[in-house]
Amino acid sequence: MTSLMENEPTAEVAKSNAHFFEWFGRYGALLVLAALITVTSILAPSTFPTVDNAINILNQSALSAIIAMGLTFVLVTGEFDLSIGNTASLAGVSACALMVSADLSIPMALVAILLVGAVVGLVNGFVVTYMNVSALVATLGVGTIVIGVNYMISDGAPVALGDPDAFLEITFGRFLGIPYPVYIMLAIAALLWWLLNRTVLGQSMQAVGGNRVAAELSGIRVDRVRVIAFVVCSMCAAVTGFLLASRTGSAAVSAGDTYLLSAFAASFFGSAVLRDGQFHILGTLVGVITVSVGFNSIALIGLETYWQYFFQGLLLILGVGVGTLARRRAAA
């Protein structure tokens, strides 16, 4: 009897801890974002908490959000894609090269690079599903091939438009005081959220990521779903590369490579938003905005640039760690 009474407080403590970690796994990322906003507002009261700066943060988030939301589809199915940065670079170079050499219009160049992204995604999906190569190895290999194609198209030199004004308008044009890339980001976010949460395809992707064997037994064509996830991911990377080129009217062979780490950091950190380590579009958006707020804060406070890398790496570790710990503690 005494032993039972002694065990009761221990059980209560364990249950309380499980609830805490479950709660922190759902809302910890939002707390980090709120803390960043609060601290920076105190340290830089005249520059950070302003409408102009908020619009600037959203504008800075746009490209990272698009590529990260595409990556979310692959992560939902339980795979990885390390070629997204290379694909973004290829899309920018291809778009500029087509507009310069083939005299394609901007809309036609966009269609062309979407096809380029789809092809890269199909190759990734084929190698992973039908050749049964690990996604990490497959996408790293495909990404390396993409780099070679990029150099073949550009000879390693930046590709610039002769008259980039119309192309630059995509980035610098505004509607109601808000830059066009913010609207593009929100439109793509709404489309991808609907695709992932309100369609049979999206539900199938989540089922595949949850339990691949059970999904296959329930009649889901697992390999096809995984291939489609890679295609969506690469097409989003291509859009990012296209918009990145519209910032300067030119494209460099490695311009989009830096988006790889930021996309993974945002996606993993966002998995700890409102869900216990599950990847989802809203969480990824919060993750991207958190990264942008952090970078903005570092710049306004006057810290050195290397702090951005520390912050980004910390978010990636925190996102993976908190999500995993929350799931384990909640299950316990």
N, C-alpha and C positions, 0 to 999 in steps of 0.2 A: 504493500500500500504506500509506504513512504517513498519507494523508488518511483512509483507512478506519479506521485505528487511532485517529486523533484524533476521529473521529465516534462511535466506540463509547461513550466516556464520556458524550458529550452525549445519546445515545440512552438510556443507562441512567438519566441524571438526569431526562430527560423522562418515562420510564416510571415512575420513582419518584415524581415529582411527580403524575402521573396517579393512581397508587394512593393517594397521600396525600389528594388532593382527593376522590376517590371515597369513601375511608374517612370523611373529615370530613363529606361530604355525607350520609352515613348516620348518623353518630353525634355530629355536632357539636351538634345540638339537645339530646341527652341530656347532653352535657358541660356545656352552658350551665345546664341544670336542676340537675345535680349541683353545679356551682360556686355557684349561688345558694343551694342548701340548705346547703352547707358554710360559705360566708362568713357567712350570716345566723345559723347555729348558733353561730358564734364570736362574732359581734357582739351577739347577743341570746340567750345560753345559757339563760336562765331562762324565756323566753316562747315562743321559736320551736320548739325540738325537743321538743315535748310532744304527747301523744295528742290532747288537746283542740284544740290548734292545727291538727293534721293533719286532724281532722274538720271544723274550721272552714274550712280551705282547700278541702276536697272539697265542702262545702256551698256555698261561694262560687263554686266552679267549675261547679256543676250546671246553672244556667240558660245560662251562656255555652257550655257543652259541647253542650247540646241544639241550640241555634241554629247553632253552628259545625259540628256533625256533619251537620245538614241542608244547610248551605251546601256541605259537602264533596261531596255528590252532584252539585250543579251544576258545581262546579269540576272534578270527575272527567270530566264530559262536555265540558270545554273552554269553559264559559260562566261568566257572572258574575250575581249577583243583588244589586242595591243596594237592594232594597225590603224586606229581611228585618227591619230595625229598625222600619220603619213598620208592617209586618204584625204584629209582636209587640205594638206599641202598640194597633193596631186590635183584636187578639184580646182584650187585657185589658179595653179599654173595652166591647167587645161582650159579653163574658162578664158583666161587672158590670151592664151595662144590661139584659141579658136576665134576670138573676137578680132585679133590682129591679123592672123594669116588667112582665115576663112571668111572674114568679114561678117561673122554671125552677129545677130542682134542680141541684146542682153537677155530677153526671154528665151531665145533659142539656145544660147550658151548655158543658161540655167537648166534647161531640159537635158542638154548634152551631159552636163556634169552629174545630174541625177542618175542618168544611165550609167555613167562611169562608176558612181558610188554603188549602184545596184550590182554591177558586174563584180566589183571587189567583194561585196557582201556575199554574192553567190559563190565565188571562189572560196572564201572563208568557210561558208556553210558546207560546201561540198567536201573540202579537205577534213573538216571536223567530223561531219556525220558519216559520209560514205567511205572515207579513207581511214576513219577512226583514229585520227591524230589528235592529241591533246590540244585544246583551244589555245593555250598559252604558246605552244610551239608553232601551231598552224598559223595563227595570226601574226606572230613575230616573223615567221618566214614570208608570209604574204606581204606584210608591211615592208620588209626588206626589198622584195621584188618591186613594190610600188615606188620605193625610193629610186630604184634603177630606172623605172619608166619615167619618173619625174625628171631625172637628169637627162634621159634620152630626148625628152620633149624640149627642155630648156637649155641644154648644154651647160647646166650648172649656173646659168646667169639669170637674174630677175627678168621676168617678162612684163613689160609695161605697155599700157595703151597710149596711142598717140594723142587722143582726145578723150580723157577719162571723165569729163564733167557729168555726163548722164549716169555713168557707173558710180561715181562718188556720191551722187544724189541719194542712192540707196542707203548709205550710211549717214550722211549729213543732213538729209531732208527731214523735216519735222511736220507733224500734224497735231494741232492743239498744244504745241510746245513740247511734244514728246517725240524723240527720234524714231524713225521707221523701224530700226532693228528691234525695239521694244515691242512694237505691234507684231512683228514677225515671230518673235519669241513666244508671245502669248497665244498667237494663233496656232503655232506648232504644238505648244503645250496642251492646248484644248483638244487638238486633233489626236495627239498621242495618248492623252488621258482617256479619251473616249475609246480609242482603239484597244487600250490595255484593260479597261474596266467595263466596257459596255458591249463588247463583241465576243463572239464565240472564239475567234482567234486569240484575243487577249486572255480569256479565261483558260484556253488551252495552254498558252505560254506559262501562266501561273501554275497550272497543274503539272506541267512538265518540270518546272523548277522545284515544285514541292516534292514530287515523287515520280520519277521518270517511268519506273516499272509499272506503277499503278495507273499512270496516264496511258501507257501503251495498252494495258489490259482493258481499259475502259473504251478503247477504240480510237484514241487520238493518234494521229500520224505524227509521231514524235519528231522524226528526222525533218519532215517538211516544216514543222513549226519552228524548229531550231534554225533552219536555213532562212526562213522569213525574218526571224529575229536579227540575224546577221545582216540581212539586206536592209532592214529598217535602220539599223545602227550605222551602216556605211553611208546610206543616203543622207542621214542627219549630219554625218561628218562632212559630206560633200557640200551641203548647204552652208555649214560653218566656214569651210574653205572659200566658198563663193563670196560670202559676206565679208570675210577677212580681206579678200582681194579688193573689195569695193571701198575699203578704208583708205587705200593709197592709190588705187587705180593700177596696181601692179601686184605681182605675186613672186615670192621666192620659194626655192625648192624645199626649205625647211620651215616655212612660216607657220604652219599649223602643228608642228611637232610638240610644242609646249602645252597643247591642250590635253595631251594624254593624261598627265598626272592630275591636272585640275579636274578633269571629268571623273576620274576614279575617286578622288578625294570627295567631290561633291556627292557622288552617287552613294558611296559607303557612309558618309556622314549623314546624308539624307535618309538612309535606311533606318536611322534611329529617331525618325520624326513620326510620331503618332502610331507607329507599328514596331513590333519587336524584331528589328533586324530584317524587315522585308523591303525589298526595293520597290519604289513606286514613284510616279511622276511628280506628285506634290512634294514628296520628301526630297527628291533630286533638286527641284527648284529652290527649296529652302537651303539645301546644301550649297548650291551655286551662289545664292545671295549672301550666305554666310561668308564664303570665300571672298566675294567682292567687297563686303563690308570690312572684312579683316584687312585686305589690301588697301582699301581706302583709308582705313584708320591708321595703318602703318605710315602711309604717305603724309597724312595730315598732321600726325603727331611729330613727324620728322625723324622716324627711325630709318636705319639703313635698309637697302633693298634686300639683303640676305635674310632679313626677318620674314619676308614673304614666303621664302622656301621653308623656313622653320614652321611657320604657321600652317602652310599647306600640308606638310608632312604630318604635323601633329593632328590635324583634322582627319586625315586618312586613318591614322592609328586609332584615334578616338572613336571614329565612326565604326570601325571593325570591332574594336574592343568592347565598346558599350553595348552594341547590338548583340554580340556573342554572349557577353556576360549576362545581359538581361534575359536572354532566352534560357540560358542554363539555370539561373537563379529562379526564374519564374517556374520552370519545369520542376525544379527541386522542391 
